[in-house]
């Protein structure tokens, strides 16, 4: 910055502003003018510095707004995909539960059929023993009785054969349902593992500092406008304040900038948190049920992490 130079004419004009007789103040006019010029230059420098600071502040604010908008878009996409996945998972689990229920019913029916077959076989054996006993008696007197016994034995054998075929079919169906049940159990295990990986889980604890796995991918924007995306960790201080730590392939781990004015949840957000926490802590004694895990999604564009 160039300092202002004052010529003799300007010096005479400035001296007139003080309404002082030049003949009386001639000895001090030079010092007064010098001080005035120095003060004027200092004020100009200060004004330019303030303008520079304000410009930098506006630029930083715009960058933070862009980053927050990017994070909001990612949250919207994640929630939409998570909701679709939850719906599909619920359908799969309902099918698995139905298959298991049908398997239990068929197993019960098969047990009853096996018991019936055993009873008929016992009756058949008894009838055959009676026929042998009757053959040892007078054939003329027992001819009709033997005929009836043989007919009853034939019917019993036919029914026994029929039940054997039915039992064989039931065994095949039980084997099929057993395979379905195994598939369903594996699906449940897979979903549990996936839920554990996509749910905030304590990962690191050291004094006042804690890290938790964040259950989704986050997209961040650098100062030059380029973006990067990946999984993140949630940093939590013992004071209760938190922020995401994202991995920038160019610059390493980076703590996300705080929003302008600090964290200020909306009234709707605080009301939802109050109702959820009261239900879980006071009514359910800290136990979280499936109903408590149902998301309330107003951001349909959020995508879950793969």
MOSUL-V424298 format. One record per pair of residues at least 24 apart in sequence whose ideal C-beta (glycine too) atoms are under 8 Angstrom apart, sorted by the first residue. I is the first residue (numbers start at 1). J is the second residue. If there is no record, write none. Layout:
# MOSUL-V424298
{{I/J} {I/J}}
This chain:
# MOSUL-V424298
{{1/41} {1/44} {1/45} {1/48} {3/37} {3/41} {4/37} {4/40} {4/41} {4/44} {6/33} {6/37} {61/260} {63/221} {63/223} {63/257} {64/257} {64/259} {64/260} {65/260} {66/221} {67/220} {67/221} {67/256} {67/257} {68/259} {70/219} {70/220} {70/221} {70/227} {71/218} {71/219} {71/220} {71/256} {72/299} {73/219} {73/301} {74/216} {74/217} {74/218} {74/219} {74/229} {74/302} {74/303} {75/216} {75/299} {75/302} {76/299} {76/300} {76/301} {76/302} {77/301} {77/302} {77/303} {78/216} {78/217} {78/302} {78/303} {78/304} {78/305} {79/295} {79/297} {79/299} {79/300} {79/301} {79/302} {80/297} {80/299} {80/300} {80/301} {80/302} {80/303} {81/302} {81/303} {81/304} {82/216} {82/295} {82/297} {82/302} {82/304} {83/295} {83/297} {85/304} {86/295} {89/191} {92/184} {92/187} {93/184} {93/187} {93/188} {93/191} {95/184} {96/180} {96/181} {96/183} {96/184} {96/185} {96/187} {96/188} {97/184} {99/177} {99/180} {99/181} {99/184} {100/177} {100/180} {100/181} {100/184} {102/177} {103/174} {103/177} {103/178} {103/180} {103/181} {106/170} {106/173} {106/174} {106/177} {107/174} {109/170} {110/167} {110/170} {110/171} {110/174} {113/163} {113/166} {113/167} {113/170} {114/167} {116/163} {117/160} {117/163} {117/164} {117/167} {120/156} {120/159} {120/160} {120/163} {121/160} {123/156} {124/153} {124/156} {124/157} {124/160} {127/152} {127/153} {127/156} {128/153} {198/304} {198/305} {200/234} {203/233} {204/233} {207/238} {208/237} {208/238} {208/239} {209/235} {209/236} {209/237} {209/238} {210/235} {210/236} {210/237} {210/238} {211/235} {211/236} {211/245} {212/236} {214/244} {215/304} {215/305} {216/302} {216/303} {216/304} {216/305} {217/303} {217/305} {217/306} {218/244} {218/246} {220/246} {220/248} {220/254} {220/256} {222/248} {222/250} {222/251} {231/305} {272/296}}
